[in-house]
């Protein structure tokens, strides 16, 4: 059949075959690249984020437990205050003043202690959240940099690094 049409028809058919194979090769490479990026980047980052969220939930639970303990301490100081008032009613007027003064001192000390504990707990939580956020950003940056270097097969300048990190964080924040 090719002999009837001549050599130019044979070359055109081979040219079409080469173009088709090139397209198929590119499609296969794209699929491999997509699957590779999904396995190497998306799954580990998603797992890391899930672990961080679990850690934050654990910290929030500990915070609520501490708040319950603070409330219990407040309740116990209220009980102590009521007992002090009962005893003050039985004691002479001077003893009443003294008991009230002691009760006020206990309450103010307990309030100061509770306030200090709540402030310290909130401060620790804020520090932990900032630490977790910076760890997540650093790890995302490291993973993105490693993947980008593998993809591009070249070193990435700090400017390229900053741009890719900003783009990734913006896209990640938008997805969240």
LINZIWO-V355988 format. One record per residue. SS is DSSP state (2 for helix, 1 for strand, 0 for the rest). Layout:
# LINZIWO-V355988
ss={SS	SS}
This chain:
# LINZIWO-V355988
ss={0	2	2	2	2	0	2	2	2	2	2	2	2	2	2	2	2	2	2	2	2	2	2	2	2	2	2	2	2	2	2	2	2	2	2	2	2	2	2	2	2	2	2	2	2	2	2	2	2	2	2	2	2	2	2	2	2	2	2	2	2	2	2	2	2	2	2	2	2	2	2	2	2	2	2	2	2	2	2	2	2	2	2	2	2	2	2	2	2	2	0	0	2	2	2	2	2	2	2	2	2	2	2	2	2	2	2	2	2	2	2	2	2	2	2	2	2	2	2	2	2	2	2	2	2	2	2	2	2	2	2	2	2	2	2	2	2	2	2	2	2	2	2	2	2	2	2	2	2	2	2	2	0	0	0	0	0	2	2	2	2	2	2	2	2	2	2	2	2	2	2	2	2	2	2	0}
